[in-house]
Amino acid sequence: MALLDLTRRSLLQTGMAAAATAMLPAGLRPAHALATGDVVLSSVSDGNLVLPLGFSYPQAPQDKLVALLQANGLPTDSLMPDCNVPILKSGDRMIMFDVGSGSNFMPSAGRLLDNMAEGGLDPAEITDVVFTHAHPDHLWGLVDDFDEIVFPNARFFMGRTEWEFWRDPATVDAMPEERKTFAVGAQNRLAYLEDMINLFEPGAEVLPGVEAVDTAGHTPGHMSFMLHGGSEPVLIAGDAITHFAVSFAHPAWPSGSDQDAEMGVATRLRLLDRLASDKAALTAYHLPTPGEGRVERDGTVYRFVAEG
């Protein structure tokens, strides 16, 4: 795979974006796609989550948190992050990162298949599925209501640590009560992949040009993926970065969704510093749709700058 240069400026200069996006079904030609040559990085919405504010940032100074949300025109009683499923079209490969929530997690989510159909993309066209982690909104869309794998022609990839954690029978008992359903749901769905999963380690080239980056903390084996090959790389961050205001303005605030909050903070700070220094493009699962932009330093903290 030749990921040549995935910046909007270069696309405008070279005029290659239209040719690249033409390879996708018509409904999957988002205005904010990062594209070049025969490679297109797009995303499909799976809807959004609705999370209580107290769950999301229980240790943050609540007055500062509310003020930050108000300053960004957001509700102050809950967070409603978008869910963006990245899809990388490269040559004859259609690579999906995570598979959405399915129909059994939240009423506001689970829209992936409907939006794929609207965009003219058949699940049978997905050749590879690469998981960032095994939380419900990233994994539970693996099987449908008839207990059939939704992506019948895909190969499946997951980091070894993440796989072994969720497949361990002791994980259910070790999880806090409010997270036990996460573990039960993960074990039920990962069982479908027992004989077909491809496991990898941090730093591995999972697929050509797709480097696995260790971003543990949100879960024990959470992975992000750096797309290489051009003058500026692109990071698929999964849930290592989750909120377009809070994660950037206050990256040291612990997140209630991180299984290891302290490690999650360290990972987030390291990742933001790398993104700002490398001037890499960023796509993350819960940033505003389509979830693409860049990281800039803003004094001692950071700022998310959406593409487009």
Residue, then its C-alpha position, 0 to 999 in steps of 0.5 A: m500500500a502506498l500512502l503517499d501524502l494524506t494532507r488536504r493541502s497536498l490534495l488541492q495542489t495535486g488534484m488527486a482527491a477526486a480520483a481517489t474518492a471516486m473508488l468508493p461507493a458514491g455515498l462514502r465520498p465524505a468532504h473531509a476524506l483524507a485521500t491520495g492516489d489509490v488510497v482513501l481514508s473515510s468514515v461511516s457513522d454508527g450514531n452516537l453514545v449518551l454518557p452521564l457526565g459523572f461517569s465520563y469525568p468523575q474526578a475533574p473539577q466539575d465547575k471547570l468541566v461545565a464551563l468548558l462544555q458551555a464554552n463549546g456549546l455543549p450540554t452540561d448534563s451528559l456527553m453525546p460523543d459521535c461514533n465514527v468507524p474508519i474505513l481505509k480503501s487501498g487497492d483491492r482492500m477495504i479495511m474497517f477499524d472496529v465494527g460499531s455497537g450493533s443493536n444491543f448496546m444503546p438506542s442512539a448507536g448501532r447505525l453502521l449497517d444502515n449508513m453503509a447501505e445508504g452509502g452503497l457499501d455492502p458488508a461483504e466488501i470489507t476485506d479486513v477488520v482491525f480492532t482498536h479494543a473490545h468495548p461494546d461500541h467497537l465490538w458488539g456490531l460483529v454479529d447480527d441478530f441471527d448470530e451471524i458474523v456481519f462481515p463474512n469475507a473479512r479477516f480479523f485482527m486484534g492485539r494479543t494483550e487485548w484478546e487474551f484479557w477479554r477471552d480470560p474467563a477470570t476477567v468477568d469476575a475481576m471487573p467492577e459490577e458496572r463493567k461486567t456486561f462489557a466483559v460478558g459481551a466481549q467474550n460472547r462475541l470474540a468466541y465467534l473469532e476463536d478460529m480465525i483471529n490474527l493476533f499482533e504485538p505493538g509495533a507490528e505492521v498489521l497490514p501494509g502501511v498500518e503500524a500498531v501503536d501501543t495506547a494501553g490505558h483505556t483498555p489493557g491492550h488498546m491499540s491505535f494505528m499509524l498509517h505510513g508512507g507519506s510526508e505526514p502520517v495519519l493516526i487512527a486513535g480509537d479511544a485513546i483520545t475521546h473528546f474534542a474539547v476535554s481531551f485536548a484542553h485538559p488531557a490530564w483529567p482522568s476519564g471514567s471510561d478508561q480502565d486504568a485512568e492513570m495509564g490513560v492519562a499518560t498515554r493521552l499526553r504522549l500521543l498528543d505530544r507526538l501528534a503535535s510534533d509530527k504534524a500528523a493527521l488524526t482520526a478518532y472514534h468519538l471526535p465530531t463526525p467525521g472525526e478527522g483533524r489535527v492537533e496543535r499546541d495551545g500553550t501548555v495544552y492542546r487544541f483539536v482543529a477539525e479538517g474542512 
